[in-house]
């Protein structure tokens, strides 16, 4: 009888821990090595990185740069 409150406290604590753990995982779907407040890469930076790593060739790089320049808002 005396163990019943301890059992309930343990079960409630376990439930709270599980909910906290699940919400932290689903809210932060990013690489664990990347800090949460790290600045996001611009499209140009992503394109430069992909070209430098060899994911895309020079023709695709040039075409993508042109498209980005057209859609990028200029100074007003």
PDB file with SEQRES, HELIX, SHEET and CRYST1 records, atoms N, CA, C and O in Angstrom:
SEQRES   1 A   76  UNK UNK UNK UNK UNK UNK UNK UNK UNK UNK UNK UNK UNK          
SEQRES   2 A   76  UNK UNK UNK UNK UNK UNK UNK UNK UNK UNK UNK UNK UNK          
SEQRES   3 A   76  UNK UNK UNK UNK UNK UNK UNK UNK UNK UNK UNK UNK UNK          
SEQRES   4 A   76  UNK UNK UNK UNK UNK UNK UNK UNK UNK UNK UNK UNK UNK          
SEQRES   5 A   76  UNK UNK UNK UNK UNK UNK UNK UNK UNK UNK UNK UNK UNK          
SEQRES   6 A   76  UNK UNK UNK UNK UNK UNK UNK UNK UNK UNK UNK                  
HELIX    1 AA1 UNK A    4  UNK A   27  1                                  24    
HELIX    2 AA2 UNK A   43  UNK A   53  1                                  11    
HELIX    3 AA3 UNK A   58  UNK A   71  1                                  14    
CRYST1    1.000    1.000    1.000  90.00  90.00  90.00 P 1           1          
ATOM      1  N   UNK A   1       0.819  -1.187   0.000  1.00  0.00           N  
ATOM      2  CA  UNK A   1       0.000   0.000   0.000  1.00  0.00           C  
ATOM      3  C   UNK A   1       0.870   1.262   0.000  1.00  0.00           C  
ATOM      4  O   UNK A   1       0.554   2.242  -0.674  1.00  0.00           O  
ATOM      5  N   UNK A   2       1.954   1.226   0.753  1.00  0.00           N  
ATOM      6  CA  UNK A   2       2.819   2.394   0.840  1.00  0.00           C  
ATOM      7  C   UNK A   2       3.595   2.615  -0.451  1.00  0.00           C  
ATOM      8  O   UNK A   2       4.046   3.729  -0.716  1.00  0.00           O  
ATOM      9  N   UNK A   3       3.755   1.577  -1.250  1.00  0.00           N  
ATOM     10  CA  UNK A   3       4.501   1.695  -2.507  1.00  0.00           C  
ATOM     11  C   UNK A   3       3.652   2.248  -3.654  1.00  0.00           C  
ATOM     12  O   UNK A   3       4.190   2.633  -4.692  1.00  0.00           O  
ATOM     13  N   UNK A   4       2.340   2.289  -3.475  1.00  0.00           N  
ATOM     14  CA  UNK A   4       1.458   2.749  -4.539  1.00  0.00           C  
ATOM     15  C   UNK A   4       1.750   4.188  -4.965  1.00  0.00           C  
ATOM     16  O   UNK A   4       1.826   4.434  -6.169  1.00  0.00           O  
ATOM     17  N   UNK A   5       1.918   5.145  -4.066  1.00  0.00           N  
ATOM     18  CA  UNK A   5       2.254   6.515  -4.518  1.00  0.00           C  
ATOM     19  C   UNK A   5       3.599   6.576  -5.249  1.00  0.00           C  
ATOM     20  O   UNK A   5       3.748   7.334  -6.208  1.00  0.00           O  
ATOM     21  N   UNK A   6       4.561   5.795  -4.808  1.00  0.00           N  
ATOM     22  CA  UNK A   6       5.868   5.770  -5.472  1.00  0.00           C  
ATOM     23  C   UNK A   6       5.721   5.217  -6.886  1.00  0.00           C  
ATOM     24  O   UNK A   6       6.345   5.724  -7.819  1.00  0.00           O  
ATOM     25  N   UNK A   7       4.903   4.183  -7.050  1.00  0.00           N  
ATOM     26  CA  UNK A   7       4.652   3.608  -8.367  1.00  0.00           C  
ATOM     27  C   UNK A   7       4.011   4.636  -9.294  1.00  0.00           C  
ATOM     28  O   UNK A   7       4.421   4.764 -10.448  1.00  0.00           O  
ATOM     29  N   UNK A   8       3.002   5.377  -8.801  1.00  0.00           N  
ATOM     30  CA  UNK A   8       2.342   6.380  -9.625  1.00  0.00           C  
ATOM     31  C   UNK A   8       3.287   7.524  -9.991  1.00  0.00           C  
ATOM     32  O   UNK A   8       3.271   8.002 -11.125  1.00  0.00           O  
ATOM     33  N   UNK A   9       4.093   7.955  -9.058  1.00  0.00           N  
ATOM     34  CA  UNK A   9       5.073   9.013  -9.351  1.00  0.00           C  
ATOM     35  C   UNK A   9       6.054   8.538 -10.417  1.00  0.00           C  
ATOM     36  O   UNK A   9       6.405   9.297 -11.321  1.00  0.00           O  
ATOM     37  N   UNK A  10       6.496   7.296 -10.316  1.00  0.00           N  
ATOM     38  CA  UNK A  10       7.427   6.749 -11.305  1.00  0.00           C  
ATOM     39  C   UNK A  10       6.767   6.660 -12.679  1.00  0.00           C  
ATOM     40  O   UNK A  10       7.397   7.000 -13.680  1.00  0.00           O  
ATOM     41  N   UNK A  11       5.517   6.212 -12.751  1.00  0.00           N  
ATOM     42  CA  UNK A  11       4.816   6.098 -14.032  1.00  0.00           C  
ATOM     43  C   UNK A  11       4.579   7.474 -14.661  1.00  0.00           C  
ATOM     44  O   UNK A  11       4.764   7.644 -15.866  1.00  0.00           O  
ATOM     45  N   UNK A  12       4.180   8.436 -13.866  1.00  0.00           N  
ATOM     46  CA  UNK A  12       3.952   9.789 -14.393  1.00  0.00           C  
ATOM     47  C   UNK A  12       5.268  10.402 -14.861  1.00  0.00           C  
ATOM     48  O   UNK A  12       5.321  11.046 -15.909  1.00  0.00           O  
ATOM     49  N   UNK A  13       6.315  10.202 -14.090  1.00  0.00           N  
ATOM     50  CA  UNK A  13       7.628  10.714 -14.497  1.00  0.00           C  
ATOM     51  C   UNK A  13       8.084  10.088 -15.803  1.00  0.00           C  
ATOM     52  O   UNK A  13       8.623  10.780 -16.667  1.00  0.00           O  
ATOM     53  N   UNK A  14       7.876   8.797 -15.958  1.00  0.00           N  
ATOM     54  CA  UNK A  14       8.235   8.100 -17.189  1.00  0.00           C  
ATOM     55  C   UNK A  14       7.443   8.643 -18.375  1.00  0.00           C  
ATOM     56  O   UNK A  14       7.998   8.838 -19.457  1.00  0.00           O  
ATOM     57  N   UNK A  15       6.153   8.886 -18.175  1.00  0.00           N  
ATOM     58  CA  UNK A  15       5.319   9.418 -19.254  1.00  0.00           C  
ATOM     59  C   UNK A  15       5.772  10.820 -19.649  1.00  0.00           C  
ATOM     60  O   UNK A  15       5.847  11.129 -20.838  1.00  0.00           O  
ATOM     61  N   UNK A  16       6.071  11.664 -18.681  1.00  0.00           N  
ATOM     62  CA  UNK A  16       6.542  13.025 -18.972  1.00  0.00           C  
ATOM     63  C   UNK A  16       7.875  12.973 -19.714  1.00  0.00           C  
ATOM     64  O   UNK A  16       8.071  13.702 -20.686  1.00  0.00           O  
ATOM     65  N   UNK A  17       8.781  12.127 -19.270  1.00  0.00           N  
ATOM     66  CA  UNK A  17      10.078  11.987 -19.940  1.00  0.00           C  
ATOM     67  C   UNK A  17       9.889  11.535 -21.387  1.00  0.00           C  
ATOM     68  O   UNK A  17      10.537  12.063 -22.291  1.00  0.00           O  
ATOM     69  N   UNK A  18       8.997  10.549 -21.613  1.00  0.00           N  
ATOM     70  CA  UNK A  18       8.779  10.032 -22.972  1.00  0.00           C  
ATOM     71  C   UNK A  18       8.214  11.118 -23.880  1.00  0.00           C  
ATOM     72  O   UNK A  18       8.649  11.260 -25.023  1.00  0.00           O  
ATOM     73  N   UNK A  19       7.257  11.878 -23.384  1.00  0.00           N  
ATOM     74  CA  UNK A  19       6.671  12.947 -24.196  1.00  0.00           C  
ATOM     75  C   UNK A  19       7.718  14.007 -24.521  1.00  0.00           C  
ATOM     76  O   UNK A  19       7.804  14.465 -25.660  1.00  0.00           O  
ATOM     77  N   UNK A  20       8.507  14.394 -23.539  1.00  0.00           N  
ATOM     78  CA  UNK A  20       9.566  15.390 -23.776  1.00  0.00           C  
ATOM     79  C   UNK A  20      10.572  14.881 -24.802  1.00  0.00           C  
ATOM     80  O   UNK A  20      10.981  15.624 -25.694  1.00  0.00           O  
ATOM     81  N   UNK A  21      10.959  13.652 -24.682  1.00  0.00           N  
ATOM     82  CA  UNK A  21      11.934  13.053 -25.602  1.00  0.00           C  
ATOM     83  C   UNK A  21      11.392  13.013 -27.027  1.00  0.00           C  
ATOM     84  O   UNK A  21      12.109  13.337 -27.974  1.00  0.00           O  
ATOM     85  N   UNK A  22      10.136  12.618 -27.183  1.00  0.00           N  
ATOM     86  CA  UNK A  22       9.538  12.528 -28.515  1.00  0.00           C  
ATOM     87  C   UNK A  22       9.349  13.908 -29.139  1.00  0.00           C  
ATOM     88  O   UNK A  22       9.574  14.071 -30.339  1.00  0.00           O  
ATOM     89  N   UNK A  23       8.943  14.901 -28.355  1.00  0.00           N  
ATOM     90  CA  UNK A  23       8.738  16.230 -28.929  1.00  0.00           C  
ATOM     91  C   UNK A  23      10.056  16.887 -29.292  1.00  0.00           C  
ATOM     92  O   UNK A  23      10.111  17.641 -30.263  1.00  0.00           O  
ATOM     93  N   UNK A  24      11.109  16.629 -28.550  1.00  0.00           N  
ATOM     94  CA  UNK A  24      12.411  17.185 -28.898  1.00  0.00           C  
ATOM     95  C   UNK A  24      12.930  16.579 -30.186  1.00  0.00           C  
ATOM     96  O   UNK A  24      13.525  17.287 -30.998  1.00  0.00           O  
ATOM     97  N   UNK A  25      12.723  15.294 -30.395  1.00  0.00           N  
ATOM     98  CA  UNK A  25      13.187  14.635 -31.614  1.00  0.00           C  
ATOM     99  C   UNK A  25      12.410  15.112 -32.826  1.00  0.00           C  
ATOM    100  O   UNK A  25      13.011  15.394 -33.862  1.00  0.00           O  
ATOM    101  N   UNK A  26      11.089  15.211 -32.729  1.00  0.00           N  
ATOM    102  CA  UNK A  26      10.309  15.595 -33.900  1.00  0.00           C  
ATOM    103  C   UNK A  26      10.460  17.078 -34.210  1.00  0.00           C  
ATOM    104  O   UNK A  26      10.353  17.466 -35.374  1.00  0.00           O  
ATOM    105  N   UNK A  27      10.703  17.911 -33.216  1.00  0.00           N  
ATOM    106  CA  UNK A  27      10.849  19.343 -33.463  1.00  0.00           C  
ATOM    107  C   UNK A  27      12.205  19.674 -34.054  1.00  0.00           C  
ATOM    108  O   UNK A  27      12.329  20.656 -34.786  1.00  0.00           O  
ATOM    109  N   UNK A  28      13.207  18.899 -33.764  1.00  0.00           N  
ATOM    110  CA  UNK A  28      14.550  19.210 -34.239  1.00  0.00           C  
ATOM    111  C   UNK A  28      15.063  18.212 -35.238  1.00  0.00           C  
ATOM    112  O   UNK A  28      16.055  17.532 -34.978  1.00  0.00           O  
ATOM    113  N   UNK A  29      14.418  18.108 -36.366  1.00  0.00           N  
ATOM    114  CA  UNK A  29      14.865  17.171 -37.396  1.00  0.00           C  
ATOM    115  C   UNK A  29      15.988  17.788 -38.207  1.00  0.00           C  
ATOM    116  O   UNK A  29      15.800  18.149 -39.369  1.00  0.00           O  
ATOM    117  N   UNK A  30      17.148  17.906 -37.597  1.00  0.00           N  
ATOM    118  CA  UNK A  30      18.330  18.413 -38.282  1.00  0.00           C  
ATOM    119  C   UNK A  30      19.513  17.593 -37.835  1.00  0.00           C  
ATOM    120  O   UNK A  30      19.425  16.777 -36.918  1.00  0.00           O  
ATOM    121  N   UNK A  31      20.601  17.824 -38.492  1.00  0.00           N  
ATOM    122  CA  UNK A  31      21.826  17.098 -38.163  1.00  0.00           C  
ATOM    123  C   UNK A  31      22.253  17.443 -36.747  1.00  0.00           C  
ATOM    124  O   UNK A  31      22.248  18.614 -36.366  1.00  0.00           O  
ATOM    125  N   UNK A  32      22.622  16.436 -35.963  1.00  0.00           N  
ATOM    126  CA  UNK A  32      22.992  16.653 -34.571  1.00  0.00           C  
ATOM    127  C   UNK A  32      24.254  17.501 -34.449  1.00  0.00           C  
ATOM    128  O   UNK A  32      24.469  18.128 -33.411  1.00  0.00           O  
ATOM    129  N   UNK A  33      25.092  17.536 -35.482  1.00  0.00           N  
ATOM    130  CA  UNK A  33      26.320  18.322 -35.415  1.00  0.00           C  
ATOM    131  C   UNK A  33      26.071  19.794 -35.712  1.00  0.00           C  
ATOM    132  O   UNK A  33      26.930  20.632 -35.436  1.00  0.00           O  
ATOM    133  N   UNK A  34      24.914  20.122 -36.267  1.00  0.00           N  
ATOM    134  CA  UNK A  34      24.586  21.504 -36.614  1.00  0.00           C  
ATOM    135  C   UNK A  34      23.888  22.177 -35.439  1.00  0.00           C  
ATOM    136  O   UNK A  34      22.865  21.681 -34.967  1.00  0.00           O  
ATOM    137  N   UNK A  35      24.416  23.282 -34.963  1.00  0.00           N  
ATOM    138  CA  UNK A  35      23.742  23.983 -33.860  1.00  0.00           C  
ATOM    139  C   UNK A  35      22.369  24.476 -34.288  1.00  0.00           C  
ATOM    140  O   UNK A  35      22.157  24.784 -35.461  1.00  0.00           O  
ATOM    141  N   UNK A  36      21.450  24.550 -33.361  1.00  0.00           N  
ATOM    142  CA  UNK A  36      20.086  24.971 -33.679  1.00  0.00           C  
ATOM    143  C   UNK A  36      20.020  26.400 -34.210  1.00  0.00           C  
ATOM    144  O   UNK A  36      19.161  26.706 -35.037  1.00  0.00           O  
ATOM    145  N   UNK A  37      20.894  27.265 -33.760  1.00  0.00           N  
ATOM    146  CA  UNK A  37      20.826  28.658 -34.181  1.00  0.00           C  
ATOM    147  C   UNK A  37      21.834  28.990 -35.281  1.00  0.00           C  
ATOM    148  O   UNK A  37      22.155  30.159 -35.490  1.00  0.00           O  
ATOM    149  N   UNK A  38      22.329  27.983 -35.978  1.00  0.00           N  
ATOM    150  CA  UNK A  38      23.278  28.217 -37.066  1.00  0.00           C  
ATOM    151  C   UNK A  38      22.549  28.896 -38.231  1.00  0.00           C  
ATOM    152  O   UNK A  38      21.410  28.542 -38.537  1.00  0.00           O  
ATOM    153  N   UNK A  39      23.196  29.866 -38.881  1.00  0.00           N  
ATOM    154  CA  UNK A  39      22.548  30.521 -40.015  1.00  0.00           C  
ATOM    155  C   UNK A  39      22.349  29.527 -41.163  1.00  0.00           C  
ATOM    156  O   UNK A  39      23.199  28.675 -41.423  1.00  0.00           O  
ATOM    157  N   UNK A  40      21.226  29.654 -41.830  1.00  0.00           N  
ATOM    158  CA  UNK A  40      20.930  28.766 -42.948  1.00  0.00           C  
ATOM    159  C   UNK A  40      21.731  29.191 -44.169  1.00  0.00           C  
ATOM    160  O   UNK A  40      22.027  30.371 -44.358  1.00  0.00           O  
ATOM    161  N   UNK A  41      22.079  28.204 -44.997  1.00  0.00           N  
ATOM    162  CA  UNK A  41      22.803  28.498 -46.233  1.00  0.00           C  
ATOM    163  C   UNK A  41      21.871  29.167 -47.228  1.00  0.00           C  
ATOM    164  O   UNK A  41      20.689  28.832 -47.310  1.00  0.00           O  
ATOM    165  N   UNK A  42      22.406  30.105 -47.975  1.00  0.00           N  
ATOM    166  CA  UNK A  42      21.633  30.713 -49.053  1.00  0.00           C  
ATOM    167  C   UNK A  42      21.622  29.740 -50.226  1.00  0.00           C  
ATOM    168  O   UNK A  42      22.465  28.845 -50.291  1.00  0.00           O  
ATOM    169  N   UNK A  43      20.683  29.900 -51.151  1.00  0.00           N  
ATOM    170  CA  UNK A  43      20.672  29.032 -52.329  1.00  0.00           C  
ATOM    171  C   UNK A  43      21.993  29.088 -53.107  1.00  0.00           C  
ATOM    172  O   UNK A  43      22.451  28.076 -53.639  1.00  0.00           O  
ATOM    173  N   UNK A  44      22.593  30.270 -53.166  1.00  0.00           N  
ATOM    174  CA  UNK A  44      23.869  30.403 -53.877  1.00  0.00           C  
ATOM    175  C   UNK A  44      24.974  29.608 -53.183  1.00  0.00           C  
ATOM    176  O   UNK A  44      25.803  28.980 -53.842  1.00  0.00           O  
ATOM    177  N   UNK A  45      24.980  29.638 -51.857  1.00  0.00           N  
ATOM    178  CA  UNK A  45      25.984  28.880 -51.106  1.00  0.00           C  
ATOM    179  C   UNK A  45      25.803  27.376 -51.300  1.00  0.00           C  
ATOM    180  O   UNK A  45      26.779  26.637 -51.428  1.00  0.00           O  
ATOM    181  N   UNK A  46      24.563  26.937 -51.320  1.00  0.00           N  
ATOM    182  CA  UNK A  46      24.291  25.508 -51.561  1.00  0.00           C  
ATOM    183  C   UNK A  46      24.763  25.124 -52.948  1.00  0.00           C  
ATOM    184  O   UNK A  46      25.386  24.079 -53.132  1.00  0.00           O  
ATOM    185  N   UNK A  47      24.466  25.971 -53.926  1.00  0.00           N  
ATOM    186  CA  UNK A  47      24.885  25.712 -55.302  1.00  0.00           C  
ATOM    187  C   UNK A  47      26.406  25.667 -55.405  1.00  0.00           C  
ATOM    188  O   UNK A  47      26.960  24.773 -56.044  1.00  0.00           O  
ATOM    189  N   UNK A  48      27.080  26.625 -54.781  1.00  0.00           N  
ATOM    190  CA  UNK A  48      28.549  26.646 -54.796  1.00  0.00           C  
ATOM    191  C   UNK A  48      29.124  25.377 -54.173  1.00  0.00           C  
ATOM    192  O   UNK A  48      30.069  24.791 -54.700  1.00  0.00           O  
ATOM    193  N   UNK A  49      28.543  24.957 -53.044  1.00  0.00           N  
ATOM    194  CA  UNK A  49      29.031  23.756 -52.360  1.00  0.00           C  
ATOM    195  C   UNK A  49      28.828  22.507 -53.224  1.00  0.00           C  
ATOM    196  O   UNK A  49      29.706  21.647 -53.298  1.00  0.00           O  
ATOM    197  N   UNK A  50      27.671  22.414 -53.874  1.00  0.00           N  
ATOM    198  CA  UNK A  50      27.406  21.249 -54.734  1.00  0.00           C  
ATOM    199  C   UNK A  50      28.344  21.217 -55.936  1.00  0.00           C  
ATOM    200  O   UNK A  50      28.799  20.148 -56.345  1.00  0.00           O  
ATOM    201  N   UNK A  51      28.635  22.391 -56.502  1.00  0.00           N  
ATOM    202  CA  UNK A  51      29.562  22.455 -57.633  1.00  0.00           C  
ATOM    203  C   UNK A  51      30.973  22.082 -57.188  1.00  0.00           C  
ATOM    204  O   UNK A  51      31.669  21.336 -57.876  1.00  0.00           O  
ATOM    205  N   UNK A  52      31.386  22.599 -56.049  1.00  0.00           N  
ATOM    206  CA  UNK A  52      32.732  22.308 -55.534  1.00  0.00           C  
ATOM    207  C   UNK A  52      32.912  20.833 -55.199  1.00  0.00           C  
ATOM    208  O   UNK A  52      34.007  20.293 -55.349  1.00  0.00           O  
ATOM    209  N   UNK A  53      31.852  20.183 -54.748  1.00  0.00           N  
ATOM    210  CA  UNK A  53      31.972  18.765 -54.390  1.00  0.00           C  
ATOM    211  C   UNK A  53      31.803  17.845 -55.597  1.00  0.00           C  
ATOM    212  O   UNK A  53      31.984  16.633 -55.482  1.00  0.00           O  
ATOM    213  N   UNK A  54      31.456  18.418 -56.761  1.00  0.00           N  
ATOM    214  CA  UNK A  54      31.329  17.605 -57.968  1.00  0.00           C  
ATOM    215  C   UNK A  54      29.954  16.999 -58.174  1.00  0.00           C  
ATOM    216  O   UNK A  54      29.786  16.143 -59.042  1.00  0.00           O  
ATOM    217  N   UNK A  55      28.961  17.425 -57.393  1.00  0.00           N  
ATOM    218  CA  UNK A  55      27.605  16.904 -57.556  1.00  0.00           C  
ATOM    219  C   UNK A  55      26.970  17.376 -58.862  1.00  0.00           C  
ATOM    220  O   UNK A  55      26.165  16.667 -59.464  1.00  0.00           O  
ATOM    221  N   UNK A  56      27.343  18.583 -59.290  1.00  0.00           N  
ATOM    222  CA  UNK A  56      26.808  19.120 -60.544  1.00  0.00           C  
ATOM    223  C   UNK A  56      27.967  19.590 -61.410  1.00  0.00           C  
ATOM    224  O   UNK A  56      29.043  19.913 -60.908  1.00  0.00           O  
ATOM    225  N   UNK A  57      27.732  19.625 -62.726  1.00  0.00           N  
ATOM    226  CA  UNK A  57      28.794  20.049 -63.641  1.00  0.00           C  
ATOM    227  C   UNK A  57      28.703  21.555 -63.898  1.00  0.00           C  
ATOM    228  O   UNK A  57      27.794  22.220 -63.400  1.00  0.00           O  
ATOM    229  N   UNK A  58      29.647  22.088 -64.676  1.00  0.00           N  
ATOM    230  CA  UNK A  58      29.741  23.526 -64.910  1.00  0.00           C  
ATOM    231  C   UNK A  58      28.504  24.061 -65.629  1.00  0.00           C  
ATOM    232  O   UNK A  58      28.044  25.164 -65.336  1.00  0.00           O  
ATOM    233  N   UNK A  59      27.974  23.295 -66.555  1.00  0.00           N  
ATOM    234  CA  UNK A  59      26.792  23.739 -67.302  1.00  0.00           C  
ATOM    235  C   UNK A  59      25.585  23.877 -66.373  1.00  0.00           C  
ATOM    236  O   UNK A  59      24.870  24.877 -66.424  1.00  0.00           O  
ATOM    237  N   UNK A  60      25.361  22.876 -65.528  1.00  0.00           N  
ATOM    238  CA  UNK A  60      24.245  22.934 -64.585  1.00  0.00           C  
ATOM    239  C   UNK A  60      24.445  24.061 -63.579  1.00  0.00           C  
ATOM    240  O   UNK A  60      23.483  24.719 -63.181  1.00  0.00           O  
ATOM    241  N   UNK A  61      25.680  24.282 -63.170  1.00  0.00           N  
ATOM    242  CA  UNK A  61      26.002  25.356 -62.230  1.00  0.00           C  
ATOM    243  C   UNK A  61      25.670  26.717 -62.838  1.00  0.00           C  
ATOM    244  O   UNK A  61      25.025  27.549 -62.200  1.00  0.00           O  
ATOM    245  N   UNK A  62      26.110  26.937 -64.071  1.00  0.00           N  
ATOM    246  CA  UNK A  62      25.871  28.214 -64.741  1.00  0.00           C  
ATOM    247  C   UNK A  62      24.382  28.463 -64.936  1.00  0.00           C  
ATOM    248  O   UNK A  62      23.894  29.569 -64.703  1.00  0.00           O  
ATOM    249  N   UNK A  63      23.661  27.427 -65.364  1.00  0.00           N  
ATOM    250  CA  UNK A  63      22.216  27.554 -65.577  1.00  0.00           C  
ATOM    251  C   UNK A  63      21.500  27.856 -64.257  1.00  0.00           C  
ATOM    252  O   UNK A  63      20.615  28.711 -64.217  1.00  0.00           O  
ATOM    253  N   UNK A  64      21.867  27.179 -63.208  1.00  0.00           N  
ATOM    254  CA  UNK A  64      21.230  27.409 -61.909  1.00  0.00           C  
ATOM    255  C   UNK A  64      21.543  28.816 -61.393  1.00  0.00           C  
ATOM    256  O   UNK A  64      20.672  29.466 -60.815  1.00  0.00           O  
ATOM    257  N   UNK A  65      22.760  29.288 -61.593  1.00  0.00           N  
ATOM    258  CA  UNK A  65      23.127  30.645 -61.176  1.00  0.00           C  
ATOM    259  C   UNK A  65      22.270  31.684 -61.907  1.00  0.00           C  
ATOM    260  O   UNK A  65      21.811  32.656 -61.307  1.00  0.00           O  
ATOM    261  N   UNK A  66      22.063  31.466 -63.211  1.00  0.00           N  
ATOM    262  CA  UNK A  66      21.223  32.381 -63.987  1.00  0.00           C  
ATOM    263  C   UNK A  66      19.803  32.393 -63.440  1.00  0.00           C  
ATOM    264  O   UNK A  66      19.211  33.458 -63.263  1.00  0.00           O  
ATOM    265  N   UNK A  67      19.259  31.214 -63.175  1.00  0.00           N  
ATOM    266  CA  UNK A  67      17.890  31.129 -62.648  1.00  0.00           C  
ATOM    267  C   UNK A  67      17.773  31.803 -61.289  1.00  0.00           C  
ATOM    268  O   UNK A  67      16.787  32.488 -61.017  1.00  0.00           O  
ATOM    269  N   UNK A  68      18.764  31.615 -60.446  1.00  0.00           N  
ATOM    270  CA  UNK A  68      18.729  32.245 -59.129  1.00  0.00           C  
ATOM    271  C   UNK A  68      18.796  33.760 -59.252  1.00  0.00           C  
ATOM    272  O   UNK A  68      18.138  34.476 -58.496  1.00  0.00           O  
ATOM    273  N   UNK A  69      19.588  34.252 -60.200  1.00  0.00           N  
ATOM    274  CA  UNK A  69      19.726  35.697 -60.384  1.00  0.00           C  
ATOM    275  C   UNK A  69      18.400  36.310 -60.849  1.00  0.00           C  
ATOM    276  O   UNK A  69      18.067  37.430 -60.460  1.00  0.00           O  
ATOM    277  N   UNK A  70      17.651  35.591 -61.671  1.00  0.00           N  
ATOM    278  CA  UNK A  70      16.379  36.096 -62.169  1.00  0.00           C  
ATOM    279  C   UNK A  70      15.348  36.174 -61.046  1.00  0.00           C  
ATOM    280  O   UNK A  70      14.566  37.123 -60.985  1.00  0.00           O  
ATOM    281  N   UNK A  71      15.343  35.192 -60.169  1.00  0.00           N  
ATOM    282  CA  UNK A  71      14.340  35.126 -59.105  1.00  0.00           C  
ATOM    283  C   UNK A  71      14.738  35.859 -57.837  1.00  0.00           C  
ATOM    284  O   UNK A  71      13.923  35.999 -56.926  1.00  0.00           O  
ATOM    285  N   UNK A  72      15.948  36.320 -57.762  1.00  0.00           N  
ATOM    286  CA  UNK A  72      16.446  37.010 -56.566  1.00  0.00           C  
ATOM    287  C   UNK A  72      15.952  38.448 -56.601  1.00  0.00           C  
ATOM    288  O   UNK A  72      16.187  39.146 -57.587  1.00  0.00           O  
ATOM    289  N   UNK A  73      15.273  38.914 -55.551  1.00  0.00           N  
ATOM    290  CA  UNK A  73      14.817  40.319 -55.560  1.00  0.00           C  
ATOM    291  C   UNK A  73      16.012  41.254 -55.489  1.00  0.00           C  
ATOM    292  O   UNK A  73      16.946  41.036 -54.717  1.00  0.00           O  
ATOM    293  N   UNK A  74      15.967  42.290 -56.299  1.00  0.00           N  
ATOM    294  CA  UNK A  74      17.043  43.263 -56.340  1.00  0.00           C  
ATOM    295  C   UNK A  74      16.775  44.416 -55.380  1.00  0.00           C  
ATOM    296  O   UNK A  74      15.732  44.460 -54.728  1.00  0.00           O  
ATOM    297  N   UNK A  75      17.712  45.340 -55.298  1.00  0.00           N  
ATOM    298  CA  UNK A  75      17.508  46.514 -54.424  1.00  0.00           C  
ATOM    299  C   UNK A  75      16.374  47.383 -54.965  1.00  0.00           C  
ATOM    300  O   UNK A  75      16.228  47.557 -56.175  1.00  0.00           O  
ATOM    301  N   UNK A  76      15.582  47.921 -54.050  1.00  0.00           N  
ATOM    302  CA  UNK A  76      14.435  48.740 -54.477  1.00  0.00           C  
ATOM    303  C   UNK A  76      14.691  50.190 -54.277  1.00  0.00           C  
ATOM    304  O   UNK A  76      13.832  51.016 -54.584  1.00  0.00           O  
TER     305      UNK A  76                                                      
END                                                                             
